[in-house]
Amino acid sequence: MTWRLTSDVSAFAENAGPFLRSSPVRHTVLLTVLAALRSRGPHAYGEGDPVFGWWTSPSGEVSGALLQTPPYPLTLTEVPPEAVPAAATALAAYLLPASSSAGLPPTAPFSAVPPLAPSICWPVMFPLSPRRGGLWPGEPPRPAGRPAHGGLTVWESAGGPVAMAATSRSEAGMVRVQCVYTPPEHRRQGFGGAATNAATRNALDAGASEVVLFTDLSNPASNALYPRLGFQPIEDRAVVEFSS
């Protein structure tokens, strides 16, 4: 059992792609970032070379993956417990940011190699029913301007824009609401929820089978809103910060 590391986008897509597509909701960030790198080049998010990895069993079966695009944090799927300290060891030669995102529960063994700082936050992921949206803290931001795939929904009131929601391209039937924004003067009027609902409906009407989003458990407003819009919790993820 070992990690295979590379900076080759195509090699990662070929080896880890089937594993990622086997559970597109749980692997939403890796799938959408990988798609962006394949379409816009390996330096779409920064000048440094990305780092990709996949965890293989003795038989060659892939049961975990990781991805890091400089200067953003490492993202790790849920993996077998023994794969976590092995990842820390394998990545020791790379200059990575002092934080990472991982599916639970594998973050604890990470402390066997790098020391953990005391701050850990817990975002929860919601996927679809017929509506909703949110954003994943730490995810690489998309370039400004309208997405080429038309994934921008603007909500208008009284003849002007009051909120917007942006969605990813469809990957393995999954679309993620990546960003929801309402200007301060238009908040607390339901416009953000309306834009999210409309963006989700647009994705479903275009053929998506699942729509997902991230929210923060420390934000009671969004955690109360999204279930009302039809989302159900799928899994918790941890953002782990490492001490120097």
N, C-alpha and C positions, 0 to 999 in steps of 0.2 A: 504494500500500500504506500502510495507516494503522491506528492504534488508534482505536476508538470507545469512549469512556468515558461511564459513566452511573451514577447511584445508583438507578435504576429497576429493581427486581427483575424485573418482568414483561418489560421491554425486553431485559434480559440473557437471560432464559429463552427468549424468542422468537428472538433472533439467534444466541446461542451454544449454546443447548440441543441442536440437532441435532449440532453438532460434538462436544460433550461426550459425548453418548450414543453417538457412533460408536465410542468406545473407553472404555467405562465403567470398566474396571479401571485404566487409566492416569489417568483423570479422576475417580477415586473421591471425593477430598476436595471438589472443586468441585461435583460432583453432589449429594452429601449435604448440604453446607452450603447450596447453593441450595434444595434441597427444604425444609430447616428454615426458611429465610427466607421462602419462599412460604407455608408453613403457619402460622408463628408471627409473621410480620411482619418488616420490614427491620431492626428494632432488637433482634432476638432475642438477640444476643450482646453488645450494648453500646449506649450512647446515641448514639454517633456514626453518621453515615450511612455505609453500605457503599460501596465503590467496585468497579464491575464494568467489564470491558473485553474487547473481542474484536478480533483482528487480521484485517483483510480484504485480499484481493488486489485488483488493479485490476478484476477481473471481479465482485468482491463476495463471493468465496468466503472463508469463515471458516477460518483455519488456526492459531488460537491463542486463548487466553483467560486472563484473570487475575481475581482476586477478593480483596478485603480487607475484613474486618469488624472495625471498631475494637473493642477495642485489639489485635487479633491480627495476626500477620504477613501480608504479601502472599503469595498462592499463585499461581504462574505455571505454565501447562502448557508442554510443550516447544513451541517456536515456531521459525520460520526465524531464522537468525542476525541478520539486519537488524532483526528485531522487538524484540530485547532492548534495545539502546541507545535505540531509539525509545520503548520503554515507560518507561525511566528519564526520558526527556525529557518525555513526556506526563504522568507522575505527579509532576513536580517541584513543582507547585503544591499538592500534597496533603501533609498531615502524616501520614506513614506511620511505623510502627514501624521500628526500626533493624535489621530482619532480613527475609528473605524465603525462601520455599521454591520451588524450581524444578526441573522435569525437566531432566536432563542431555542435551546438553552446553551449554545456552545461558547459563549463569551468567557465564562469563568476559567476554563483551562488556559486561556490566553495569558493569564497572569503568571503562569508557570515560566514564561520566557520574558515578556516585557512587563515592568511594573505598571499597575493601574493607578490612575489618579482617582480621587474620591468621587468625581462627578460622573454619573451614568444617568441618561435620560431614556424614557421608554415611549417611543411612538407606537401606535397601533394601526394596523392596516385594515381598511374596509374595502370590500368589493361590492359589486353591484346588486341591485334589484333594478327597477327601471329608473334610477336617478342618482345624482350627487357628485361631489368633488372635494379636493384638498391639495396639500402639497407635502413633499418629502424633504425635511430639513437636511441640508448637506448635498442634495442632488445637484449635479452640474447644471447651471442655468442655461437656457436656450438663448441663441442670439436674438437681439431685438428685431421686431418686425413681424409681419404675419407669417405663420408657419407655411411652408410650401405645400403641405398636405391639407391645408384649410382647417387646422385644428384650433381655431380661435373663435370663441363665441362672445359677442358683446351684447349686454342687456341694456336696453334703453328705456327711459321714462321721461315723460314730458318733452319728448323730442330730442333728448340728448343721452349720451352714454353714461351709465351709472355703475356698471360692474362688468367684469370680464372673467372668462375661464378658458384656459388653454389645455389642450389634450395632446397626448402622444399619438404617433402613428399606431395603427393596429399591428400587433405582433402576436402570432399564434392565437388570434381571435380576441386578444386582450388589449384594451385601451386604458391609459391612466390619465386621470385629471391631474395635471402637473402643477398648475398654478391658478389660484383664484384671487382676484384683487377687486376691492371696492374702495374708492377714494374716501378719506375720512368723513367728508361732508355728507356722504350718502350711506353711511353705515347704519346698522340697527334698523333697517327698513325692509330686510328680506331680499335685497337685490343680489347679494352674493350667492345665496341659496338658489335664487331663480336662475342666475347664470350657470351655476353648477348643474342644476337640473336640466336646463336646456342643452348644455354641452353633452351631458350623459345621454340624453334622448337622441341627439344628433349622431353620437357614436353607435348607439344601438340600431338606429334606422339605417346607418351605413353598413351594417353587417357584423358589428362587434358582438361577441357572445358574453363578454364580461367587461365591466368597467370598474376600475379600482382607484383608490386614493390612499394617502397617508394623512394621519392627523396625530396630534400630540396629546397624550393622556393628561397633561397638565393644563389643557385648555378645555374647560367645561362647556363653553359655548359651542365649539365645533363638535365635541363629543355628544352633545344633546341634539344638535342639528342633523348630522349625517344619518343616524338611524331613522329619523323621521322622513328623510328623503329616500329611504329604502335600502341603505347599506347595512351590511352585517359584518361584525368583526371576524377576521380570519386568523391573524397572528400578531404577536408582539415582536418588536425588534428593538435591539439595544444599540445606542450610539455610545461607544466606549472611548474615553479619552485616556491617553497614556502619559505618565509622568516623564520628564526629561531624563 
